[in-house]
């Protein structure tokens, strides 16, 4: 099992992994509640986003985990990292918004999700750490290959990079990832509540940080 930087040709496989793995995270079906109704939209918009991340290097680093298979290799997982120096001021990276026109998503829920996480990111991550952070945007492993160390391998890449650059790792965790990150020394600094106006349905998303050389760090005020 090894990690390498993704190339544009990996976007297709990454999209397949995301669509297979991420529905188990409640944040995904909350936003894309019509994914099964409009699978072509779900695929095409997801693919477009992954390709944008890969092409946005070095501002973003997309990693893939691959395993040997006969005389070739198979990609079984991926992670997306926003790199230090790209968060605040003139260095902010703007990727094209991809939510407009897609039928697989719930517009009200997607807006609530975007607004809540944007405000939380500014308060919990960008404000305290500025450009001195490494943000784990997304991580997923093919369901057939989960619990074999692929997720840990990619997360450790980020922790090693944070020590190398002396920056803080920031992320919004899934319910499944929360326990793993705690074991690795992440500190839960808040829980972000996402709920569209007029709805009873909501998701709560843990915000977590890992400070290189410290392990855990106090929650920002």
N, C-alpha and C positions, 0 to 999 in steps of 0.2 A: 504494500500500500504506500503510495507516494503522493506528494502535493506538487502542483505546478500552476503557473499562471494560465488563465483561460485565454483562448484566442477566439476570434469571431466564429470559427467553425464549431466551437463548443456550445454556442447559444441554443441550438436545437435540442441537444441532450439536456442542458441545464433546464430548459423549459419543461421537458418531459418529467424531470425529477421534481421540479417545483409543483407541477400540477398533480403529481402522484402523492407527494409528501406533505405539502403545506395545508391541505384541507383538514388535517388532524389538529392544526393549531386554530383555536377558535377565532383568532383575528382574521383569518383568511376567509372562511365562509361568512363571517359577519359583513365584510366589505363586498365580497363577490357572491352574493346570495343567489344570483341567477346564472352561475357558471355552467351548470348542467343544462340549462335551457338554451344557452348561447355558447356552445363549446368553441366555435370558431373565433368569436370575439375573445374569449378567455385565452385561447392559445396565442392569437396574433398580438394582442396587447402585452401579454406576458413576455413573449419572444422579443418584442420591440424594446421593452424595458431592459431585459438582460443584455441584449446587443448594445444598447446605449451605455450601460455600465462598463462593459468590456472595452468599448471604444473610447471611454472617458479616461483611460489610463494616461498618466500616472496619478491623476486625482483620485481614481478609484482603482482598487486591486481586486480582481475576481479570481478566486482560486478554485481549482477542481482537484478532487481526490480520485485517483485511478488505481485499479488493481490489474495485475497481469491476467490475461485470459487467452489460452492457446498461444498463438504467435502474435497477439496484439494486446491492447489494454482496453479496459472499460471504465468510463467515468461513472462514479457512484455517488458523488456528492459535490456540493459547491458552497462557497461563501463569498459574500460581497463586503468589502471594507472601504470606507471613506478614509483617505489618508490624512495625516497631520498637515496643517498649513492650508486647508481648503474650507474652513468653516466660517470665518469671520472677516468682515470688511471686503476689500477688493478681491480677496482670494476665494470667496464663496463660489461654489460650483453650482450652476443651474442646469439641470437636465430638463429636457422637454417634458411637460406634464402629459401623462398618457391616459388620464381618466375620462377625458371628454369624448363623447360619442360611443363609448363602449356600453353594450347592453347587458353584459354579465355582472356589472356592479350596481349596487344601490347608491344613487347619487347622494342622498341625504347622509347615509352612513359613511360613505367615503369622505364626504366633507367633514363630518364630525371627527372621523379618525385623523384626517390630515390636520385639522385645526388644533385638536387636543395634543397631538404629538409634536407639532411645530412649537406650540407654546411651552410644552414640557421640555423639549430639546433646548430651547433658549434659556429657560430658567435653571435646568439641572445640569446641562452639559456645556453649551456654548458660553453662557455667562461665567461659570466658575473656571472652565478650562480653556476657552478660546480655541486657538489653533493647535494647542498642545494636547490633542486627543486623537485617538484612533477609534473610529466608530464601526461596530459590526452591524451592517445594514440588514443582512439576511443570511441565513445558513439553513441548509436542508440536505438530507441524505435519502437516497432511494430506499423506500420502505423494505425492500428485500435485503438490504445490506445494513440496516440500522443495528445499533448496539455491538458494533465490531470495531469501534475506535475511530471512524472517519470524522465524526463531529469533533472529538477530542483533538485529533490531529490538526484540524483547521483552527480550532480555538487556541491551541498552543502556539500556532504560528503567530497569532495576534499578540499573545502574551510575550513571546520572545521579541517581537518587533517593538512592543511597548517598552521593554527593558532596554533594548538597543537605542531607542530614540528618546527615552525618558519622558514618555507621554502617558496619559490616562486612557484606558480602554473604556468606551461607553457603549451601551446597548439598551434596547428595549427587548425584554425577554418574552419568550413564549412560556406557557404554563409548563411544558415539558422540559424546557431548557433551564428553568429557574433553579431547580435543585442542583444541576450540574455546575452552573455558574457559581453558586454558593460554595460548593465543594472546592472550586478552583480559587476561591478567595475574593470573589466579587462581593461588593456591598450593595444591598438594595436601598436606594436612596428615596424612592417614592413609588407609588402605584398610580398610574394614569387612568382615569375613568373616562371611557368613551361611550357617549350615548347621544343619539340623534334626538332632536326636539320631538316631543309627542310620542315617543316610543318607550316601552318597558324594557326592551332588549338592550343589553350593554355588554361591553367587555372591559376588564381591568387588566392593565398591562404594566408589569414591573419594569422600572427604570433602574439599571445597575451600572456600577463602575468598578474598575480595577485599576489601582494606582501602582505603577511599577516601583518595586522596591519596598512597598508598604503592604501590599496584599489587599487590605480593605482601607477605605478612607471615609471620613465623616460625610454625612449628607449635607449638601449645600443649603444655606438658609435662604 
